[in-house]
């Protein structure tokens, strides 16, 4: 699926929020994965919007990124 075909999908929006914060902190995907207790390839796939992320992983990512986990999902709307 091309990026513009799923740019509004909840998984894509979530992934872009994670990516933006990770870059803001100067972390590589590998460093974020290590901090969150996740695999590097998992972080890459969720940043691309390819994963429906489990709640526990949203919490882990929020902690690793230094943000409230809710901030990563606030305002995301379901696919239409």
Number of C-alpha atoms within 10 A of each C-alpha: 6 6 10 7 8 16 14 17 16 18 22 22 22 24 24 18 15 22 22 12 16 19 13 10 12 11 15 13 19 16 16 23 20 14 15 20 13 16 14 16 12 16 23 17 14 20 21 19 22 16 16 13 14 8 10 10 14 19 17 17 24 19 14 18 21 12 13 13 19 11 11 21 17 9 10 14 11 9 9 5
